[in-house]
Amino acid sequence: MFDKIVIVGVGLIGGSFALALKQAGAVRTVVGMGRSPGVLARAKELGIIDAVAQSAQAAMQGADLVLIAAPVAQTGPILATLLPWLEPHTIITDAGSTKSDVVAAARAVLGERIAQFVPGHPIAGRESNGPDAALAGLYRGKKTVITALPENQAASVERVAQAWRLCGAIIHRLAPEEHDKVFAAVSHLPHLLAYALVDDIAAKPHADLLFQYAASGFRDFTRIAGSSPEMWRDISMANRDALLVELDAYLAQLTKLRAMLAASDAAALEGVYANAQRARRNWIEAIEAAEPRPAQESGN
């Protein structure tokens, strides 16, 4: 399906995309670009990429698809590097966890060629980073959200969607602004909370003792604090306004819980716990019910 794909950032996300397409037999050549020669060399050693780009010009020559899998703050500079060599048939997409800022950066850099940029966000990850963490099956059965622009041609959007389908992903579609509000609540806030909890424990004078007795509950709750600090710094800043709204709502919830504890209101506390348990159970059951179904699309 693809003669040549360029991956800018061959870590977990970009590397898994490349491996999945190779496993599907959907790409002839994968070229890697990035800031670290060591990372690129490792990606080539692992068979994630077939070649390391010697220049942006060489990378873009004959490229069918470019995936930017780098921290979102780098989107503008990366696009500026690629633009002089962007061929008319080449489609650029991204894997950023925020979309409004990415779209704004793309519009500022690409201008009248914005139609060649189709924003996306695969909803998958691990606590490990780098090319050694990449998995061919990372996206299998997972959602990928495409936040298509009015300027995008339907064929371009479909080409990006098909690439993700070949990785095993299920395609969903949202507007960029809607995407950022949703993920502020269900992704960005949980990461902020996990980082905050581990940082708080680590700063205590008896941190060694606390970590000694931290078990599976703590590990599960804080797993995402093992993610890339640079990436999540950029995400937090990029989606600051929506994240502040969710953080304020969560602080209000914590204030209510504190009042229940202070008043020894066991019934009220149990009510919150029971509602949360019920909501989580319904969510898990919905996921499990959807798993056996073949790949499909959601237009909401």
C-alpha positions as CSV (number, residue, x, y, z in Angstrom):
1,M,0.0,0.0,0.0
2,F,2.9,2.4,0.8
3,D,6.1,2.6,-1.1
4,K,7.9,4.8,1.4
5,I,6.9,6.0,4.9
6,V,8.9,8.5,7.0
7,I,8.8,8.3,10.8
8,V,9.9,11.4,12.6
9,G,10.6,10.0,16.1
10,V,11.2,6.3,16.2
11,G,10.4,5.6,19.8
12,L,7.4,3.7,21.2
13,I,4.7,5.3,19.1
14,G,6.5,5.8,15.8
15,G,8.4,2.5,16.1
16,S,5.2,0.5,16.8
17,F,3.5,2.1,13.8
18,A,6.4,1.1,11.6
19,L,6.6,-2.4,13.0
20,A,2.8,-2.9,12.6
21,L,2.8,-1.8,9.0
22,K,5.8,-4.0,8.2
23,Q,4.1,-7.0,9.8
24,A,1.0,-6.3,7.7
25,G,3.2,-6.2,4.6
26,A,1.9,-2.7,3.8
27,V,5.1,-0.7,3.4
28,R,8.2,-1.3,1.2
29,T,10.6,1.2,2.9
30,V,10.6,2.9,6.3
31,V,12.9,5.8,6.8
32,G,13.6,7.3,10.3
33,M,14.3,10.8,11.3
34,G,15.0,12.2,14.8
35,R,17.3,14.2,17.1
36,S,19.3,11.3,18.4
37,P,21.7,9.4,16.1
38,G,21.9,6.7,18.8
39,V,18.1,6.2,18.8
40,L,18.0,6.0,15.1
41,A,20.8,3.5,14.9
42,R,19.1,1.4,17.5
43,A,15.8,1.5,15.5
44,K,17.6,0.4,12.4
45,E,19.3,-2.4,14.4
46,L,15.9,-3.6,15.6
47,G,14.5,-3.6,12.1
48,I,12.0,-0.8,12.9
49,I,13.4,1.3,10.1
50,D,15.2,0.4,7.0
51,A,17.3,3.5,6.7
52,V,18.3,6.6,8.6
53,A,17.5,9.9,6.7
54,Q,20.7,11.7,5.9
55,S,18.7,14.9,5.3
56,A,15.1,16.1,5.2
57,Q,15.4,16.4,1.5
58,A,16.5,12.7,1.1
59,A,13.8,11.6,3.6
60,M,11.0,13.3,1.8
61,Q,11.9,12.3,-1.7
62,G,9.2,9.9,-2.9
63,A,7.5,9.7,0.6
64,D,3.9,8.6,0.5
65,L,3.2,9.2,4.2
66,V,5.1,11.0,7.1
67,L,4.2,10.3,10.7
68,I,5.4,12.9,13.3
69,A,5.7,10.9,16.5
70,A,7.5,13.5,18.6
71,P,6.5,15.8,21.6
72,V,3.8,18.1,20.4
73,A,5.9,21.3,21.0
74,Q,8.2,20.1,18.2
75,T,5.4,19.9,15.6
76,G,6.0,23.4,14.2
77,P,9.8,23.1,13.8
78,I,9.5,19.6,12.3
79,L,7.0,20.8,9.7
80,A,9.2,23.8,8.9
81,T,12.1,21.4,8.2
82,L,9.9,19.2,6.0
83,L,8.0,21.8,4.1
84,P,10.7,22.8,1.5
85,W,10.8,19.2,0.3
86,L,7.1,18.3,0.6
87,E,5.9,16.7,-2.6
88,P,2.3,17.2,-3.8
89,H,1.3,13.6,-3.2
90,T,2.8,13.3,0.3
91,I,0.5,13.2,3.3
92,I,1.7,14.2,6.7
93,T,0.0,13.0,9.9
94,D,0.9,13.1,13.6
95,A,0.4,11.1,16.8
96,G,0.2,14.0,19.2
97,S,-2.0,13.8,22.3
98,T,-3.3,17.3,21.8
99,K,-4.8,18.6,18.6
100,S,-5.7,22.3,18.7
101,D,-2.1,23.4,19.2
102,V,-0.9,20.9,16.6
103,V,-3.4,22.2,14.1
104,A,-2.5,25.8,14.8
105,A,1.2,25.0,14.4
106,A,0.5,23.2,11.1
107,R,-1.6,26.1,9.7
108,A,1.2,28.6,10.6
109,V,3.9,26.6,8.9
110,L,2.1,24.9,6.0
111,G,-0.2,27.7,5.0
112,E,-1.9,26.9,1.7
113,R,-0.6,23.4,1.9
114,I,-2.4,22.6,5.1
115,A,-4.6,20.1,3.1
116,Q,-1.7,17.7,3.1
117,F,-1.7,17.5,7.0
118,V,-4.2,15.1,8.5
119,P,-4.0,15.2,12.4
120,G,-4.4,12.0,14.3
121,H,-3.9,10.5,17.8
122,P,-3.5,6.8,18.5
123,I,-4.9,5.9,22.0
124,A,-2.3,3.4,23.1
125,G,1.0,3.5,25.0
126,R,3.2,1.8,27.6
127,E,5.2,3.1,30.5
128,S,8.4,2.4,28.6
129,N,10.0,4.7,26.0
130,G,12.3,4.4,23.0
131,P,12.7,2.0,20.1
132,D,13.2,-1.0,22.4
133,A,9.7,-0.5,23.8
134,A,8.1,-0.6,20.3
135,L,5.6,-3.4,19.7
136,A,4.0,-4.5,16.4
137,G,0.7,-5.2,18.2
138,L,0.6,-2.0,20.3
139,Y,-2.4,-0.6,18.3
140,R,-4.3,-3.8,17.8
141,G,-7.9,-3.3,18.9
142,K,-7.1,0.2,20.2
143,K,-8.7,3.5,19.1
144,T,-7.1,6.0,16.8
145,V,-8.8,9.4,16.6
146,I,-8.5,11.4,13.4
147,T,-9.3,15.1,13.7
148,A,-9.6,15.9,10.1
149,L,-9.5,19.5,8.8
150,P,-12.0,21.1,6.5
151,E,-9.2,21.4,3.9
152,N,-8.3,17.7,3.9
153,Q,-9.3,15.7,0.9
154,A,-11.4,12.7,1.7
155,A,-8.8,10.5,0.0
156,S,-6.1,11.8,2.2
157,V,-8.1,11.2,5.4
158,E,-8.9,7.7,4.2
159,R,-5.2,7.0,3.4
160,V,-4.3,7.9,7.0
161,A,-7.2,5.9,8.4
162,Q,-6.2,2.9,6.3
163,A,-2.6,3.0,7.6
164,W,-3.9,2.9,11.2
165,R,-6.4,0.1,10.3
166,L,-3.5,-1.9,9.0
167,C,-1.9,-1.5,12.4
168,G,-5.1,-3.1,13.9
169,A,-6.6,0.2,15.2
170,I,-10.3,1.2,15.2
171,I,-10.9,4.6,13.7
172,H,-12.8,7.3,15.5
173,R,-13.3,10.9,14.4
174,L,-13.5,14.1,16.5
175,A,-13.0,17.8,16.0
176,P,-9.7,19.0,17.4
177,E,-11.3,21.2,20.1
178,E,-13.6,18.3,21.2
179,H,-10.7,15.9,21.2
180,D,-8.7,18.2,23.6
181,K,-11.6,18.6,26.1
182,V,-12.2,14.8,26.1
183,F,-8.6,13.9,26.7
184,A,-8.0,16.5,29.3
185,A,-10.5,14.6,31.4
186,V,-9.6,10.9,30.7
187,S,-5.9,11.1,29.9
188,H,-4.1,14.4,30.7
189,L,-5.6,14.8,34.2
190,P,-4.8,11.1,35.2
191,H,-1.2,11.6,34.1
192,L,-0.9,14.8,36.1
193,L,-2.3,13.1,39.2
194,A,0.0,10.0,38.8
195,Y,3.1,12.2,38.5
196,A,1.9,14.4,41.4
197,L,1.4,11.4,43.7
198,V,4.8,9.8,43.0
199,D,6.5,13.1,43.3
200,D,4.8,13.7,46.7
201,I,5.8,10.3,48.0
202,A,9.4,10.7,46.8
203,A,9.7,14.0,48.6
204,K,8.8,12.7,52.0
205,P,11.6,12.1,54.5
206,H,10.6,8.4,54.8
207,A,10.1,7.8,51.1
208,D,12.3,4.7,51.1
209,L,10.0,3.1,53.7
210,L,6.9,4.1,51.8
211,F,8.1,2.7,48.5
212,Q,9.2,-0.5,50.2
213,Y,5.5,-1.2,51.1
214,A,3.9,0.2,47.9
215,A,2.2,-2.8,46.2
216,S,0.1,-3.5,43.2
217,G,-2.5,-0.9,43.9
218,F,0.1,1.9,44.0
219,R,1.9,0.4,41.0
220,D,-1.3,0.3,38.9
221,F,-2.4,3.8,39.9
222,T,1.0,5.3,39.1
223,R,2.0,3.2,36.0
224,I,1.6,6.2,33.7
225,A,4.0,8.2,35.8
226,G,6.7,6.2,34.0
227,S,5.9,7.9,30.7
228,S,8.1,10.5,29.1
229,P,8.3,13.7,31.2
230,E,9.2,15.8,28.1
231,M,6.2,14.5,26.2
232,W,3.8,15.1,29.1
233,R,5.2,18.5,29.9
234,D,4.4,19.5,26.3
235,I,0.9,18.0,26.5
236,S,0.1,19.7,29.8
237,M,1.2,23.1,28.4
238,A,-0.5,22.6,25.1
239,N,-3.9,21.7,26.7
240,R,-3.5,23.9,29.7
241,D,-6.9,25.6,29.6
242,A,-8.9,22.4,29.3
243,L,-6.7,20.7,31.9
244,L,-7.2,23.5,34.4
245,V,-10.9,23.1,34.1
246,E,-10.7,19.4,34.8
247,L,-8.2,19.9,37.6
248,D,-10.5,22.5,39.3
249,A,-13.4,20.0,39.1
250,Y,-11.2,17.3,40.6
251,L,-10.0,19.6,43.4
252,A,-13.7,20.3,44.2
253,Q,-14.3,16.6,44.4
254,L,-11.3,16.2,46.7
255,T,-12.7,19.0,48.9
256,K,-16.0,17.1,49.2
257,L,-14.3,13.9,50.1
258,R,-12.2,15.6,52.7
259,A,-15.3,17.1,54.3
260,M,-16.9,13.6,54.4
261,L,-13.8,12.2,56.1
262,A,-13.6,15.1,58.6
263,A,-17.3,14.7,59.4
264,S,-16.9,10.9,59.7
265,D,-19.7,10.6,57.1
266,A,-19.1,7.0,56.2
267,A,-22.4,6.7,54.3
268,A,-21.6,9.6,52.0
269,L,-18.1,8.3,51.4
270,E,-19.4,4.8,50.6
271,G,-21.8,6.4,48.2
272,V,-19.0,8.0,46.2
273,Y,-17.1,4.7,46.2
274,A,-20.1,2.7,45.1
275,N,-20.9,5.2,42.3
276,A,-17.3,5.1,41.1
277,Q,-17.3,1.3,41.2
278,R,-20.5,1.1,39.2
279,A,-19.3,3.5,36.6
280,R,-16.0,1.7,36.2
281,R,-17.7,-1.7,35.9
282,N,-20.0,-0.4,33.2
283,W,-17.1,1.1,31.3
284,I,-15.1,-2.2,31.5
285,E,-18.1,-4.2,30.4
286,A,-18.6,-1.9,27.4
287,I,-15.0,-2.3,26.4
288,E,-15.2,-6.1,26.7
289,A,-18.4,-6.2,24.7
290,A,-16.8,-4.3,21.9
291,E,-13.6,-6.4,21.7
292,P,-14.8,-9.3,19.6
293,R,-16.2,-7.1,16.9
294,P,-14.3,-6.4,13.7
295,A,-12.7,-3.0,13.2
296,Q,-15.3,-0.3,12.7
297,E,-15.6,3.4,12.7
298,S,-17.2,5.9,15.0
299,G,-18.3,9.2,13.7
300,N,-18.9,11.1,16.9
